[in-house]
Amino acid sequence: MRVKICGITTVADALAADLAGADAIGLIFFRGSKRYIELDTATSIAHAVSPYISINALFVDPTEAEVHRVLSQVPVSQIQFHGSESAVFCSQFARPYVKCVPVSSPSTMQKTMDEHQEARAYLFDTAVAGDYGGTGQSFDWTKMPKKNVGYRVLAGGLNTENVKKAIRIAQPDAVDVSSGVEAKPGIKDHDSVRRFVAAAKRAGEELLHDN
């Protein structure tokens, strides 16, 4: 089970995620987010963490120039798109991309996935009007597609207490957490990060054993 800690805003939090065994961290370049970071901070974070941890850059309806500006200075592994970006737009940056799929009706989710067949992964998150993740709200995990949809990332309201149950029900390939391991918006609680990663990894091992 791969684990991503999203909404990293400080070098200390990035190092805590790295030390805890997270597989990836998320840096948010959407100014409407409480976890938005400036480019110089992102660069410092990228240089501080191990080369073995993936760095995801998160955008919401950015311009082409905004994405290129980040890519020119930060060693981004994957790009996450959480807005209404087209597949043509998302595919132009010579990086694998992850498309957020707000959990709604099966037909609406399928439409998004059909439009983004080139996506490296689909991130399923709670649909909240006017918000683009990090809300702390979960969804009915039974609604997460399980078959023939590629690499699936579970997000939305996860924390140290519910991640094991969420993994058992949704059976994702990876989990993504932000507010569920925070002391306050944008600042991670390092003990929660450690416990979340451990719980998710353990649940993933149990899922593999059961299957």
Backbone as CSV, one residue per row, in Angstrom:
resi,resn,N_x,N_y,N_z,CA_x,CA_y,CA_z,C_x,C_y,C_z
1,MET,0.844,-1.194,0.000,0.000,0.000,0.000,0.882,1.247,0.000
2,ARG,0.761,2.039,-1.051,1.529,3.274,-1.113,0.771,4.376,-0.377
3,VAL,1.533,5.253,0.267,0.944,6.299,1.107,1.495,7.655,0.691
4,LYS,0.585,8.601,0.493,0.995,9.969,0.178,0.501,10.911,1.268
5,ILE,1.392,11.788,1.721,1.035,12.833,2.673,0.934,14.131,1.880
6,CYS,-0.253,14.667,1.773,-0.476,15.849,0.937,-0.542,17.121,1.785
7,GLY,-0.394,18.248,1.110,-0.480,19.529,1.792,0.724,19.842,2.645
8,ILE,1.890,19.352,2.240,3.132,19.646,2.965,3.509,21.108,2.725
9,THR,3.832,21.823,3.806,4.170,23.247,3.668,5.514,23.619,4.283
10,THR,6.145,22.682,4.999,7.423,22.993,5.651,8.417,21.863,5.424
11,VAL,9.685,22.197,5.507,10.737,21.185,5.403,10.604,20.172,6.531
12,ALA,10.300,20.636,7.732,10.176,19.731,8.878,9.088,18.691,8.650
13,ASP,7.954,19.120,8.113,6.862,18.179,7.858,7.221,17.207,6.739
14,ALA,7.921,17.689,5.736,8.353,16.815,4.645,9.302,15.736,5.157
15,LEU,10.229,16.131,6.009,11.174,15.171,6.569,10.474,14.172,7.482
16,ALA,9.450,14.628,8.199,8.685,13.720,9.061,7.965,12.668,8.225
17,ALA,7.389,13.086,7.107,6.718,12.143,6.208,7.713,11.154,5.622
18,ASP,8.860,11.661,5.231,9.920,10.824,4.674,10.379,9.795,5.703
19,LEU,10.645,10.253,6.909,11.117,9.371,7.976,10.074,8.328,8.355
20,ALA,8.793,8.692,8.259,7.711,7.773,8.613,7.532,6.662,7.585
21,GLY,8.135,6.833,6.408,8.015,5.812,5.371,6.983,6.109,4.311
22,ALA,6.530,7.360,4.228,5.591,7.730,3.168,6.266,7.554,1.812
23,ASP,5.479,7.193,0.822,6.007,6.994,-0.527,6.021,8.279,-1.336
24,ALA,5.164,9.217,-0.955,5.053,10.461,-1.718,4.576,11.586,-0.817
25,ILE,4.906,12.808,-1.222,4.366,14.002,-0.573,3.707,14.862,-1.640
26,GLY,2.736,15.655,-1.216,2.035,16.538,-2.137,2.282,17.994,-1.800
27,LEU,2.649,18.776,-2.809,2.864,20.213,-2.669,1.781,20.930,-3.457
28,ILE,1.077,21.836,-2.807,-0.101,22.463,-3.410,0.236,23.845,-3.950
29,PHE,-0.024,24.023,-5.246,0.252,25.292,-5.916,-1.042,25.985,-6.351
30,PHE,-2.084,25.764,-5.578,-3.383,26.412,-5.794,-3.562,27.458,-4.704
31,ARG,-3.603,28.722,-5.100,-3.632,29.811,-4.116,-4.889,29.816,-3.250
32,GLY,-5.922,29.139,-3.671,-7.135,29.084,-2.877,-7.072,28.097,-1.729
33,SER,-5.983,27.357,-1.626,-5.836,26.350,-0.572,-5.151,26.924,0.662
34,LYS,-5.563,26.438,1.834,-4.899,26.805,3.089,-3.480,26.235,3.134
35,ARG,-3.208,25.299,2.248,-1.912,24.618,2.244,-1.055,25.024,1.045
36,TYR,-1.402,26.127,0.443,-0.611,26.649,-0.684,0.793,27.005,-0.209
37,ILE,1.796,26.709,-1.049,3.165,27.095,-0.716,3.797,27.847,-1.878
38,GLU,4.705,28.724,-1.529,5.447,29.473,-2.538,6.520,28.572,-3.156
39,LEU,6.960,28.970,-4.319,7.899,28.149,-5.074,9.231,27.964,-4.356
40,ASP,9.711,28.984,-3.667,10.995,28.835,-2.977,10.904,27.821,-1.843
41,THR,9.758,27.775,-1.159,9.561,26.776,-0.109,9.504,25.379,-0.704
42,ALA,8.804,25.249,-1.817,8.711,23.950,-2.486,10.087,23.450,-2.904
43,THR,10.906,24.353,-3.396,12.257,23.983,-3.810,13.082,23.505,-2.619
44,SER,12.959,24.190,-1.493,13.679,23.783,-0.280,13.237,22.404,0.187
45,ILE,11.944,22.161,0.131,11.412,20.859,0.533,11.950,19.762,-0.377
46,ALA,11.905,20.002,-1.669,12.354,18.995,-2.633,13.816,18.636,-2.438
47,HIS,14.624,19.614,-2.079,16.047,19.368,-1.879,16.333,18.692,-0.542
48,ALA,15.393,18.788,0.400,15.619,18.242,1.743,15.283,16.759,1.853
49,VAL,14.280,16.311,1.100,13.816,14.932,1.265,14.687,13.947,0.494
50,SER,14.517,12.690,0.836,15.238,11.614,0.164,14.890,11.572,-1.322
51,PRO,15.837,11.184,-2.162,15.532,11.055,-3.595,14.579,9.908,-3.892
52,TYR,14.297,9.093,-2.891,13.419,7.945,-3.096,11.952,8.248,-2.807
53,ILE,11.648,9.459,-2.383,10.252,9.835,-2.141,9.748,10.644,-3.333
54,SER,8.547,10.318,-3.785,7.970,11.013,-4.936,7.399,12.361,-4.511
55,ILE,7.488,13.314,-5.413,6.943,14.646,-5.156,5.826,14.915,-6.156
56,ASN,4.620,15.096,-5.636,3.468,15.419,-6.475,3.167,16.907,-6.373
57,ALA,2.974,17.536,-7.514,2.588,18.952,-7.554,1.107,19.030,-7.871
58,LEU,0.352,19.685,-7.001,-1.101,19.745,-7.138,-1.537,21.108,-7.661
59,PHE,-2.391,21.071,-8.696,-2.919,22.290,-9.307,-4.434,22.198,-9.448
60,VAL,-5.069,23.357,-9.499,-6.500,23.451,-9.797,-6.670,24.464,-10.922
61,ASP,-6.994,23.975,-12.099,-7.203,24.821,-13.281,-6.087,25.848,-13.476
62,PRO,-4.846,25.401,-13.543,-3.735,26.341,-13.717,-3.591,26.761,-15.172
63,THR,-2.781,27.771,-15.395,-2.374,28.092,-16.759,-1.182,27.205,-17.106
64,GLU,-0.922,27.094,-18.386,0.235,26.316,-18.827,1.522,26.902,-18.247
65,ALA,1.599,28.222,-18.210,2.798,28.889,-17.694,3.010,28.593,-16.215
66,GLU,1.931,28.530,-15.446,2.056,28.248,-14.013,2.651,26.864,-13.775
67,VAL,2.207,25.895,-14.551,2.739,24.539,-14.393,4.210,24.493,-14.789
68,HIS,4.540,25.083,-15.918,5.931,25.069,-16.382,6.857,25.775,-15.389
69,ARG,6.356,26.821,-14.756,7.172,27.550,-13.775,7.567,26.640,-12.622
70,VAL,6.624,25.844,-12.138,6.922,24.908,-11.053,7.867,23.811,-11.536
71,LEU,7.572,23.243,-12.697,8.387,22.140,-13.204,9.825,22.559,-13.480
72,SER,10.023,23.831,-13.771,11.373,24.304,-14.076,12.257,24.404,-12.834
73,GLN,11.622,24.404,-11.646,12.400,24.601,-10.425,12.270,23.490,-9.390
74,VAL,11.249,22.667,-9.520,11.008,21.602,-8.547,11.049,20.252,-9.265
75,PRO,11.783,19.267,-8.735,11.852,17.948,-9.373,10.572,17.140,-9.141
76,VAL,9.553,17.501,-9.867,8.224,16.907,-9.693,8.169,15.516,-10.327
77,SER,7.661,14.546,-9.573,7.509,13.180,-10.073,6.204,13.014,-10.835
78,GLN,5.138,13.569,-10.284,3.817,13.487,-10.899,3.078,14.796,-10.671
79,ILE,2.138,15.079,-11.570,1.297,16.260,-11.429,-0.115,15.799,-11.099
80,GLN,-0.737,16.446,-10.120,-2.134,16.173,-9.782,-2.993,17.334,-10.251
81,PHE,-4.058,16.997,-10.967,-4.995,18.017,-11.437,-6.346,17.807,-10.761
82,HIS,-6.833,18.860,-10.089,-8.065,18.761,-9.306,-9.179,19.654,-9.829
83,GLY,-9.004,20.243,-10.995,-10.037,21.114,-11.542,-10.726,20.489,-12.735
84,SER,-11.071,21.325,-13.693,-11.782,20.855,-14.890,-10.844,20.763,-16.088
85,GLU,-9.571,20.525,-15.836,-8.573,20.458,-16.897,-8.905,19.347,-17.904
86,SER,-8.639,19.615,-19.164,-8.858,18.612,-20.205,-7.697,17.627,-20.234
87,ALA,-7.935,16.480,-20.859,-6.874,15.489,-20.994,-5.729,16.027,-21.841
88,VAL,-6.054,16.799,-22.849,-5.018,17.390,-23.702,-4.121,18.304,-22.874
89,PHE,-4.736,19.120,-22.024,-3.955,20.016,-21.162,-3.067,19.216,-20.218
90,CYS,-3.641,18.220,-19.561,-2.908,17.464,-18.539,-1.746,16.663,-19.114
91,SER,-1.845,16.280,-20.366,-0.867,15.380,-20.972,0.343,16.077,-21.576
92,GLN,0.377,17.396,-21.559,1.391,18.123,-22.322,2.691,18.392,-21.571
93,PHE,2.803,17.974,-20.308,3.919,18.434,-19.481,5.044,17.414,-19.277
94,ALA,5.042,16.341,-20.023,6.110,15.333,-19.945,6.287,14.773,-18.536
95,ARG,5.189,14.674,-17.807,5.165,14.046,-16.483,3.913,13.176,-16.404
96,PRO,3.978,12.059,-15.687,2.745,11.317,-15.422,1.784,12.221,-14.653
97,TYR,0.494,12.052,-14.892,-0.448,12.883,-14.137,-1.522,12.051,-13.460
98,VAL,-2.006,12.597,-12.359,-3.083,12.010,-11.570,-4.296,12.912,-11.716
99,LYS,-5.448,12.328,-12.025,-6.669,13.130,-12.156,-7.580,12.868,-10.974
100,CYS,-7.989,13.936,-10.317,-8.943,13.808,-9.218,-10.329,13.504,-9.773
101,VAL,-10.992,12.525,-9.166,-12.352,12.151,-9.545,-13.244,12.338,-8.321
102,PRO,-14.000,13.433,-8.256,-14.929,13.604,-7.132,-15.952,12.470,-7.126
103,VAL,-16.172,11.881,-5.977,-17.067,10.733,-5.899,-18.514,11.201,-5.999
104,SER,-19.179,10.708,-7.042,-20.570,11.085,-7.302,-21.266,9.867,-7.896
105,SER,-22.043,10.057,-8.933,-22.711,8.919,-9.555,-21.701,8.103,-10.356
106,PRO,-21.938,6.801,-10.504,-21.016,5.976,-11.294,-20.817,6.502,-12.709
107,SER,-21.875,7.005,-13.325,-21.760,7.487,-14.705,-20.908,8.748,-14.788
108,THR,-21.045,9.629,-13.804,-20.243,10.859,-13.800,-18.773,10.545,-13.567
109,MET,-18.491,9.639,-12.644,-17.102,9.248,-12.400,-16.511,8.572,-13.630
110,GLN,-17.293,7.711,-14.256,-16.803,7.017,-15.445,-16.515,7.993,-16.570
111,LYS,-17.329,9.021,-16.692,-17.118,10.032,-17.730,-15.758,10.711,-17.548
112,THR,-15.442,11.069,-16.304,-14.145,11.693,-16.033,-13.003,10.745,-16.371
113,MET,-13.136,9.497,-15.979,-12.076,8.528,-16.259,-11.930,8.262,-17.753
114,ASP,-13.056,8.206,-18.467,-13.003,8.003,-19.915,-12.307,9.169,-20.607
115,GLU,-12.535,10.371,-20.091,-11.925,11.556,-20.688,-10.427,11.634,-20.392
116,HIS,-9.990,10.941,-19.343,-8.584,10.999,-18.925,-7.962,9.603,-18.923
117,GLN,-8.076,8.927,-20.035,-7.540,7.571,-20.116,-6.020,7.534,-20.029
118,GLU,-5.364,8.655,-20.303,-3.902,8.693,-20.228,-3.395,8.975,-18.813
119,ALA,-4.294,9.219,-17.879,-3.876,9.494,-16.499,-3.136,8.293,-15.914
120,ARG,-2.092,8.579,-15.160,-1.342,7.505,-14.494,-2.156,6.906,-13.358
121,ALA,-2.998,7.722,-12.747,-3.820,7.256,-11.636,-5.040,8.153,-11.507
122,TYR,-6.051,7.625,-10.813,-7.246,8.402,-10.494,-7.336,8.518,-8.978
123,LEU,-7.514,9.736,-8.503,-7.635,9.986,-7.069,-9.094,10.266,-6.747
124,PHE,-9.690,9.389,-5.958,-11.103,9.516,-5.612,-11.233,10.266,-4.289
125,ASP,-11.924,11.397,-4.340,-12.046,12.270,-3.176,-13.502,12.674,-3.001
126,THR,-13.832,13.122,-1.811,-15.185,13.567,-1.501,-15.549,14.795,-2.323
127,ALA,-16.724,14.770,-2.904,-17.200,15.910,-3.688,-17.801,16.947,-2.745
128,VAL,-17.155,18.108,-2.655,-17.628,19.214,-1.826,-17.629,20.470,-2.685
129,ALA,-18.798,21.071,-2.869,-18.911,22.240,-3.737,-17.978,23.358,-3.284
130,GLY,-17.169,23.846,-4.221,-16.279,24.961,-3.919,-14.972,24.582,-3.273
131,ASP,-14.779,23.284,-2.978,-13.528,22.826,-2.370,-12.837,21.830,-3.286
132,TYR,-11.524,21.727,-3.126,-10.727,20.864,-3.998,-9.811,19.961,-3.182
133,GLY,-10.373,19.289,-2.175,-9.592,18.388,-1.341,-9.205,19.031,-0.024
134,GLY,-8.751,18.179,0.908,-8.336,18.673,2.217,-9.483,19.121,3.092
135,THR,-10.699,18.626,2.802,-11.867,19.058,3.574,-12.039,18.272,4.869
136,GLY,-11.411,17.102,4.948,-11.596,16.254,6.117,-12.880,15.456,6.078
137,GLN,-13.598,15.522,4.964,-14.859,14.794,4.832,-14.640,13.517,4.028
138,SER,-15.191,12.424,4.530,-15.069,11.146,3.836,-16.319,10.881,3.002
139,PHE,-16.249,9.844,2.179,-17.409,9.441,1.390,-17.684,7.964,1.653
140,ASP,-18.761,7.471,1.101,-19.107,6.058,1.231,-18.085,5.245,0.434
141,TRP,-17.203,4.551,1.134,-16.091,3.864,0.466,-16.545,2.761,-0.475
142,THR,-17.772,2.274,-0.312,-18.266,1.239,-1.222,-18.499,1.801,-2.622
143,LYS,-18.539,3.137,-2.741,-18.788,3.759,-4.046,-17.523,3.907,-4.889
144,MET,-16.382,3.609,-4.320,-15.141,3.728,-5.080,-15.040,2.591,-6.085
145,PRO,-14.898,2.900,-7.370,-14.795,1.840,-8.387,-13.648,0.885,-8.076
146,LYS,-13.871,-0.398,-8.346,-12.864,-1.397,-8.005,-12.308,-2.151,-9.209
147,LYS,-12.992,-2.110,-10.347,-12.570,-2.952,-11.461,-12.322,-2.139,-12.727
148,ASN,-11.265,-2.510,-13.422,-10.975,-1.980,-14.756,-10.934,-0.457,-14.818
149,VAL,-10.331,0.147,-13.797,-10.251,1.620,-13.798,-8.822,2.108,-13.583
150,GLY,-7.844,1.222,-13.692,-6.464,1.650,-13.531,-6.061,1.788,-12.074
151,TYR,-5.037,2.585,-11.840,-4.472,2.762,-10.502,-5.361,3.706,-9.704
152,ARG,-5.783,3.258,-8.517,-6.786,3.994,-7.744,-6.212,4.486,-6.418
153,VAL,-6.390,5.770,-6.176,-5.929,6.392,-4.933,-7.150,6.820,-4.123
154,LEU,-7.201,6.422,-2.874,-8.309,6.779,-1.988,-7.936,7.993,-1.153
155,ALA,-8.784,9.008,-1.179,-8.574,10.224,-0.387,-9.908,10.635,0.229
156,GLY,-9.864,11.667,1.063,-11.097,12.210,1.622,-11.384,11.748,3.032
157,GLY,-11.043,12.558,4.015,-11.424,12.280,5.393,-10.703,11.126,6.053
158,LEU,-9.579,10.709,5.511,-8.837,9.608,6.127,-8.050,10.100,7.338
159,ASN,-7.885,9.211,8.315,-7.084,9.525,9.500,-6.554,8.227,10.098
160,THR,-5.853,8.335,11.204,-5.247,7.147,11.803,-6.288,6.150,12.301
161,GLU,-7.486,6.632,12.602,-8.516,5.766,13.171,-9.310,5.005,12.119
162,ASN,-9.466,5.572,10.925,-10.352,4.934,9.942,-9.644,4.366,8.722
163,VAL,-8.339,4.584,8.597,-7.673,4.183,7.359,-7.691,2.666,7.159
164,LYS,-7.598,1.899,8.216,-7.624,0.442,8.069,-8.964,-0.020,7.502
165,LYS,-10.056,0.497,8.050,-11.382,0.125,7.563,-11.579,0.604,6.130
166,ALA,-11.114,1.809,5.842,-11.259,2.360,4.494,-10.547,1.489,3.465
167,ILE,-9.351,1.041,3.790,-8.593,0.192,2.869,-9.283,-1.152,2.684
168,ARG,-9.803,-1.701,3.752,-10.485,-2.991,3.660,-11.711,-2.907,2.746
169,ILE,-12.442,-1.796,2.820,-13.667,-1.657,2.029,-13.380,-1.232,0.593
170,ALA,-12.580,-0.192,0.422,-12.352,0.373,-0.916,-11.299,-0.389,-1.714
171,GLN,-10.384,-1.061,-1.040,-9.310,-1.825,-1.673,-8.534,-0.997,-2.707
172,PRO,-8.008,0.144,-2.288,-7.284,1.016,-3.221,-5.854,0.530,-3.451
173,ASP,-5.189,1.164,-4.395,-3.770,0.903,-4.618,-2.903,1.817,-3.754
174,ALA,-3.473,2.943,-3.349,-2.747,3.916,-2.527,-3.749,4.743,-1.740
175,VAL,-3.273,5.377,-0.678,-4.112,6.291,0.101,-3.413,7.642,0.192
176,ASP,-4.231,8.680,0.341,-3.741,10.062,0.345,-4.390,10.781,1.527
177,VAL,-3.575,11.389,2.376,-4.110,12.071,3.557,-3.530,13.471,3.656
178,SER,-4.333,14.389,4.177,-3.851,15.751,4.418,-4.329,16.222,5.783
179,SER,-5.591,16.652,5.867,-6.095,17.211,7.124,-6.133,16.186,8.249
180,GLY,-6.232,14.907,7.910,-6.327,13.861,8.925,-5.076,13.650,9.746
181,VAL,-3.966,14.273,9.336,-2.722,14.157,10.117,-2.167,15.541,10.456
182,GLU,-3.058,16.507,10.595,-2.629,17.880,10.867,-2.866,18.297,12.314
183,ALA,-1.975,19.148,12.811,-2.179,19.818,14.090,-3.069,21.036,13.878
184,LYS,-2.909,21.683,12.719,-3.750,22.775,12.257,-3.550,22.865,10.756
185,PRO,-4.426,23.558,10.026,-4.304,23.586,8.566,-2.906,23.973,8.091
186,GLY,-2.312,23.075,7.321,-0.996,23.339,6.761,0.169,22.867,7.601
187,ILE,-0.094,22.463,8.842,0.975,22.010,9.739,0.671,20.584,10.198
188,LYS,1.563,19.662,9.903,1.337,18.262,10.235,1.694,17.953,11.687
189,ASP,0.966,17.002,12.246,1.309,16.424,13.540,2.182,15.205,13.241
190,HIS,3.432,15.264,13.605,4.386,14.242,13.171,4.061,12.861,13.721
191,ASP,3.524,12.791,14.913,3.140,11.490,15.459,1.974,10.904,14.673
192,SER,1.026,11.757,14.282,-0.105,11.288,13.476,0.358,10.803,12.108
193,VAL,1.319,11.504,11.531,1.883,11.075,10.246,2.486,9.680,10.382
194,ARG,3.280,9.499,11.418,3.926,8.197,11.635,2.901,7.096,11.827
195,ARG,1.884,7.363,12.653,0.875,6.338,12.931,0.017,6.047,11.706
196,PHE,-0.271,7.079,10.913,-1.077,6.872,9.709,-0.339,5.987,8.712
197,VAL,0.912,6.311,8.458,1.689,5.519,7.499,1.774,4.068,7.959
198,ALA,2.054,3.864,9.235,2.167,2.502,9.764,0.846,1.747,9.636
199,ALA,-0.264,2.415,9.962,-1.575,1.764,9.893,-1.944,1.417,8.457
200,ALA,-1.664,2.323,7.533,-1.992,2.083,6.127,-1.156,0.944,5.551
201,LYS,0.130,0.941,5.859,1.004,-0.127,5.369,0.566,-1.480,5.924
202,ARG,0.220,-1.495,7.195,-0.216,-2.740,7.835,-1.527,-3.228,7.208
203,ALA,-2.457,-2.316,6.972,-3.736,-2.685,6.364,-3.533,-3.195,4.941
204,GLY,-2.596,-2.599,4.232,-2.305,-3.056,2.883,-1.758,-4.470,2.867
205,GLU,-0.893,-4.784,3.823,-0.344,-6.134,3.925,-1.447,-7.144,4.243
206,GLU,-2.363,-6.764,5.122,-3.474,-7.649,5.472,-4.376,-7.877,4.270
207,LEU,-4.584,-6.841,3.475,-5.427,-6.961,2.288,-4.804,-7.929,1.286
208,LEU,-3.507,-7.824,1.089,-2.814,-8.735,0.178,-2.907,-10.171,0.675
209,HIS,-2.758,-10.350,1.977,-2.813,-11.691,2.563,-4.199,-12.301,2.392
210,ASP,-5.235,-11.484,2.606,-6.611,-11.978,2.517,-6.995,-12.330,1.084
211,ASN,-6.396,-11.618,0.120,-6.747,-11.861,-1.286,-5.865,-12.934,-1.925
